[in-house]
C-alpha cells in the first residue's frame, strides 16, 4: 500500500513504541506520593523537559492534554473565558477561516453559547493571513478583543502562515494569540519562545508518537479557565490522570522529530516535489493548492476540475493508494472544502480536491504508484461527473 495520508496520522516511530511499551507494565499514578507514584511522576517530568526542549519552551509551559483537539479547545475557550472575566467587554474572537475544525467549531460554540462575536480574518489566495489584516481587525477596537487564533501551517493545503509577525502585532495590543501548530511541528522550525505566541497546540500522533496525547504550550502569564474540572494535575488548567506511557513515547517522538527535521524536509520535500511533477504530467490541468514555495515539505494538495474528490479518493484506494480529500460529507452529500472556499476558489472546483501527505515511511515507490494511477482515476471520475 502507498500510504500518503501522514497528515491524518503517521506510523509510530520504533523508538517511540519501545519507550511506550517499556512503561506499559510499570504501575504508578503520577499524582501518588508513594515510591511507584514518584517514579511515574519522574517519568512524566522527564518527558515534559524533553518536550519543552524540543519546542523551545520552559517545562512549566508544557500542559499535557489528550491531543490537539483538547488543546485547541482549552486555548480558545479557556482564554476567552479568562479574558472576558477580567473585562466583560472582551467578547470578540478573531480567527482565520482556514483553521482546523477543532478551532473553528470551538469559536462557533463560543458564539452560540457564550456571547462571543466571531470575526474571521481575510486570507489571500494561498490561505495566508497577513499581519496587516490582523492589525486592522484589532485596531478597530482593541478593548473588545478576547483573543486571536491563527494556525502555523494549514493542514489541508500546506501553506505556512507568518506566525511570528502575527504574534508581534497581537503583542502590540496586548492580545493573546493562539496557534495550532499540529502540522508544523516536525516539519518546520517551531520554537514557542521565539514565536511570541501566548498558546500553541501540538499533537503526538502527527510526529510518530502515540494517539491520545498532545500538549498546549501555554505562556506563564496565561491562565485559561479549565474546560475539564477535577484534580488540576496540569497547572490547575487541565485535569485528568496523566498517561505516563504515552508521555514517555511522545517525548521520544518529539526529540526524534526535531533531530531529523532538516533531513526530513530535504528528503521528503524532494519526494513531494517528484509527486507534484508526476501528477502534473499525468493531469496537466490539475491545480496545486497552497503556496507553491512557502509550504509544508510533506504536503501536496491538488484540485482536479470536473471531479468529485471522494470519487477520486475511492478510485485510488481501490488501487492501494491512501490519501485524503479536503471535502466533508454531510448527510451523504459532498461539501466543498471550507479552506478552498475561504481562498476564493469556485465551489465546484473546491469539491474536487485530494491531499497527498508524505511521512517518514514514504518512498519513491509510493510516488510511482500515484504517477501510474492518477491519470486513469481522473478520467473515470470525470466521466462520472459532479453529483
C-alpha positions in Angstrom: 0.0 0.0 0.0 1.1 3.5 -0.8 0.2 5.3 2.4 0.1 9.1 1.6 -2.1 10.3 4.5 0.6 11.1 7.1 -1.1 14.5 7.9 -4.0 12.5 9.3 -1.7 10.2 11.3 1.8 8.8 10.8 3.1 5.4 11.9 4.7 5.3 15.3 8.5 5.5 15.3 10.2 2.3 16.6 11.9 4.2 19.3 8.5 5.7 20.5 7.0 2.2 20.5 9.9 1.0 22.6 9.6 3.9 25.1 5.8 3.3 25.4 5.9 -0.5 25.8 8.7 -0.1 28.5 6.2 1.8 30.6 3.0 -0.2 30.0 3.9 -2.8 32.6 5.0 -0.2 35.2 2.4 0.7 37.8 2.1 4.1 39.4 -0.2 7.1 39.3 2.0 10.2 38.8 -0.1 12.1 41.4 0.5 9.5 44.2 3.1 10.1 46.9 4.4 6.6 47.3 7.5 5.3 45.5 5.7 4.0 42.5 3.9 7.3 42.1 7.1 9.2 42.5 8.7 7.1 39.8 5.7 7.7 37.5 6.0 11.5 38.2 9.7 11.4 37.4 9.0 9.8 34.0 6.3 12.4 33.2 8.5 15.3 34.2 11.5 14.0 32.3 9.1 13.7 29.2 7.9 17.3 29.9 11.5 18.5 29.9 12.3 16.8 26.7 9.1 18.2 25.0 10.0 21.7 26.3 13.5 21.5 24.8 12.2 20.2 21.5 9.6 23.1 21.3 11.7 26.0 22.6 9.7 26.3 25.8 10.1 26.0 29.6 8.9 22.8 31.1 6.3 24.7 33.1 4.8 25.9 29.8 4.0 22.3 28.6 0.4 21.4 29.5 -0.2 17.8 28.6 -3.6 17.0 27.0 -5.4 14.1 25.3 -4.5 15.5 21.9 -4.7 18.5 19.6 -8.5 18.9 19.8 -8.5 19.2 23.5 -5.5 21.6 23.5 -7.3 23.8 20.9 -10.5 23.8 23.0 -8.6 24.7 26.2 -6.8 27.5 24.4 -9.8 29.0 22.6 -12.5 28.6 25.2 -10.3 28.9 28.3 -8.6 32.1 27.2 -11.9 33.6 26.1 -13.5 32.9 29.5 -10.4 34.2 31.3 -10.2 37.4 29.3 -14.0 38.1 29.5 -13.9 37.5 33.2 -11.2 40.1 33.6 -13.2 42.6 31.4 -16.8 41.8 30.2 -16.3 44.0 27.2 -13.8 41.4 25.7 -16.1 39.2 23.7 -14.6 39.5 20.2 -12.7 36.4 18.9 -10.5 36.8 15.8 -9.9 33.6 13.8 -8.7 32.6 10.4 -11.4 30.9 8.3 -8.9 28.2 7.2 -8.5 26.7 10.7 -8.9 23.0 11.6 -12.4 22.2 12.8 -11.0 21.8 16.3 -10.6 25.6 16.3 -13.5 26.6 14.0 -16.0 24.6 16.0 -14.7 25.9 19.3 -15.1 29.5 18.3 -18.5 28.8 16.7 -19.6 27.2 20.0 -18.5 30.4 21.9 -20.6 32.4 19.6 -23.7 30.2 20.1 -23.4 29.7 23.8 -21.1 32.3 25.4 -22.0 35.6 23.6 -18.8 35.7 21.6 -18.6 37.8 18.4 -16.5 35.8 16.0 -14.7 37.7 13.2 -12.9 35.8 10.5 -9.7 37.4 9.3 -9.3 37.7 5.5 -6.9 35.3 3.8 -5.1 35.5 0.4 -5.4 33.0 -2.4 -3.0 30.7 -0.6 -4.9 30.8 2.6 -2.5 33.1 4.4 -3.4 35.7 7.0 -1.3 38.8 6.6 -0.2 40.8 9.6 -1.8 44.0 8.2 -5.2 42.2 8.3 -4.8 41.3 11.9 -3.7 44.8 12.8 -6.7 46.3 11.1 -9.1 43.9 12.8 -7.7 44.5 16.3 -7.2 48.2 15.7 -10.9 48.8 15.1 -11.5 48.3 18.8 -8.6 46.6 20.8 -10.6 46.8 24.0 -13.2 44.2 22.9 -10.8 41.5 21.6 -10.6 38.5 23.8 -8.1 36.5 21.7 -6.9 35.7 18.2 -6.2 32.3 16.8 -4.3 31.6 13.6 -2.7 28.2 12.6 1.0 27.9 12.0 0.6 25.8 8.8 -2.6 24.7 7.1 -3.4 21.0 7.4 -5.2 20.8 4.0 -3.3 22.9 1.5 0.1 23.2 3.4 0.5 26.9 3.3 2.8 28.3 6.1 1.5 31.3 7.9 3.6 34.2 9.3 3.0 33.3 12.9 5.9 35.3 14.4 4.8 38.5 12.6 1.2 37.9 13.6 2.3 37.4 17.2 4.2 40.7 17.1 1.0 42.5 16.0 -1.1 40.9 18.7 1.5 41.7 21.4 1.5 45.4 20.5 -2.2 45.4 21.6 -1.8 43.1 24.5 -4.0 40.4 22.8 -3.1 36.7 23.3 -2.6 34.8 20.1 -3.0 31.1 19.9 -1.7 29.0 17.1 -2.5 25.4 16.1 1.0 24.0 15.2 -0.1 20.4 14.9 1.0 20.2 11.2 4.0 22.4 11.6 5.8 20.5 14.4 8.3 18.1 12.9 8.3 19.8 9.5 9.2 23.4 10.4 11.3 25.2 13.0 8.8 25.5 15.7 10.1 27.5 18.7 7.5 28.6 21.2 9.6 31.2 22.9 10.8 32.8 19.7 7.3 32.8 18.2 5.9 35.3 20.7 2.7 33.2 21.0 0.6 33.1 24.1 -0.5 29.5 23.4 0.3 26.8 20.9 -1.1 23.3 20.2 0.9 20.2 19.2 -0.1 16.6 18.8 1.8 13.3 19.3 0.4 11.1 16.6 1.4 13.5 13.8 5.1 13.1 14.6 5.4 9.4 15.2 4.2 9.2 18.7 1.0 7.5 20.0 -2.6 8.6 19.7 -4.3 10.1 22.7 -1.8 12.7 23.8 -0.8 16.2 22.8 0.1 19.4 24.5 -0.9 23.0 24.9 2.2 25.3 25.2 1.0 28.0 27.5 2.9 31.2 28.4 3.4 31.5 32.1 1.3 34.7 32.2 -1.7 32.9 30.7 -4.3 31.3 32.9 -7.2 29.9 30.8 -10.3 28.8 32.6 -10.3 25.0 32.6 -12.5 23.0 30.2 -12.1 19.9 32.3 -12.5 20.0 36.0 -11.0 17.6 38.5 -7.7 17.1 40.1 -6.0 20.0 38.4 -3.0 17.9 37.5 -1.7 20.2 34.8 -1.0 23.6 36.2 -4.6 23.7 37.6 -5.9 24.3 34.0 -6.2 20.7 32.9 -7.4 17.7 35.0 -7.0 14.0 34.5 -4.7 11.2 35.4 -1.5 11.6 33.5 -0.8 9.0 30.8 2.7 8.0 31.7 3.5 5.6 28.8 2.1 8.0 26.2 4.0 10.9 27.7 7.3 9.0 27.5 6.6 8.0 23.9 5.5 11.5 22.9 8.8 12.9 24.3 10.9 10.4 22.3 9.0 11.2 19.1 9.4 14.9 19.6 13.1 14.6 20.2 13.5 12.5 17.1 11.3 14.8 15.0 13.5 17.8 15.9 16.7 16.0 15.4 15.6 14.7 12.0 13.7 17.8 10.8 16.2 19.2 8.3 16.9 15.8 6.8 13.1 15.1 6.7 12.4 18.4 5.0 15.1 17.8 2.3 14.4 14.1 1.6 10.6 14.1 2.0 10.4 17.5 0.3 12.2 16.0 -2.7 9.7 13.2 -2.9 6.9 15.6 -2.6 8.2 17.6 -5.5 8.5 14.5 -7.6 4.9 13.7 -6.7 3.8 17.1 -7.8 5.7 16.8 -11.1 4.1 13.3 -11.7 0.6 14.5 -11.0 1.0 17.5 -13.3 2.4 15.3 -16.1 -0.5 12.9 -15.8 -3.2 15.5 -15.4 -1.9 18.8 -16.9 -4.9 20.9 -15.7 -4.5 19.8 -12.0 -4.2 22.8 -9.8 -1.7 22.8 -7.0 -3.2 24.2 -3.8 -1.5 26.4 -1.3 1.7 28.5 -1.6 3.9 26.8 -4.2 7.0 27.7 -2.2 6.3 28.5 1.4 4.5 25.3 2.2 4.9 22.2 4.4 7.6 19.9 2.8 5.4 16.9 3.1 2.2 18.3 1.6 0.9 18.1 -2.0 -2.7 19.3 -2.5 -4.5 19.3 -5.8 -7.8 20.3 -7.3 -9.0 18.3 -10.3 -11.5 20.2 -12.4 -14.7 18.2 -13.2 -14.1 15.6 -10.4 -15.6 14.7 -7.1 -12.8 14.4 -4.6 -14.5 11.5 -2.8 -14.7 9.6 -6.1 -11.0 10.1 -6.8 -10.1 9.0 -3.3 -12.1 5.8 -3.6 -10.7 5.0 -7.0 -7.2 5.4 -5.7 -8.0 3.5 -2.6 -9.1 0.5 -4.7 -5.6 0.5 -6.1 -3.9 0.6 -2.7 -3.2 4.3 -2.5 -4.3 6.0 0.7 -4.8 9.8 0.6 -7.5 12.2 1.7 -9.9 14.8 0.4 -10.5 18.2 2.0 -14.2 18.0 1.5 -16.5 16.8 4.2 -19.6 14.7 3.8 -22.8 15.9 5.3 -25.9 13.7 5.1 -24.3 11.8 2.2 -23.7 15.0 0.2 -20.2 16.1 -0.7 -19.4 19.6 0.6 -16.7 21.8 -0.8 -13.6 22.4 1.3 -14.0 25.3 3.7 -10.3 26.1 3.3 -10.6 26.5 -0.5 -13.8 28.4 -0.3 -12.1 30.9 2.1 -9.4 31.4 -0.6 -12.0 32.3 -3.2 -12.0 29.0 -5.1 -15.1 28.2 -7.1 -17.4 25.8 -5.1 -17.4 23.2 -7.8 -13.6 23.2 -8.0 -13.4 23.1 -4.2 -15.2 19.7 -4.3 -12.6 18.0 -6.4 -9.6 18.0 -4.1 -7.0 15.5 -2.9 -4.3 15.9 -0.3 -1.2 13.7 -0.6 0.8 13.9 2.6 4.1 12.1 3.0 6.0 11.0 6.1 9.0 9.1 7.4 7.9 5.8 5.7 7.3 7.3 2.3 9.4 6.1 -0.6 9.9 6.7 -4.3 7.8 3.6 -5.0 4.8 5.4 -3.4 5.3 8.3 -5.8 5.5 5.9 -8.7 2.2 4.3 -7.7 0.5 7.7 -7.8 2.0 8.6 -11.1 0.7 5.4 -12.6 -2.8 5.6 -11.1 -3.8 9.2 -11.0 -4.4 9.8 -14.8 -6.9 6.9 -15.3 -8.6 7.7 -12.0 -9.2 11.3 -13.0 -10.6 10.1 -16.4 -13.1 7.8 -14.6 -14.1 10.5 -12.1 -14.7 13.0 -14.8 -16.8 10.5 -16.8 -18.9 10.2 -13.6 -19.2 14.0 -13.3 -20.2 16.1 -10.4 -23.3 15.0 -8.4 
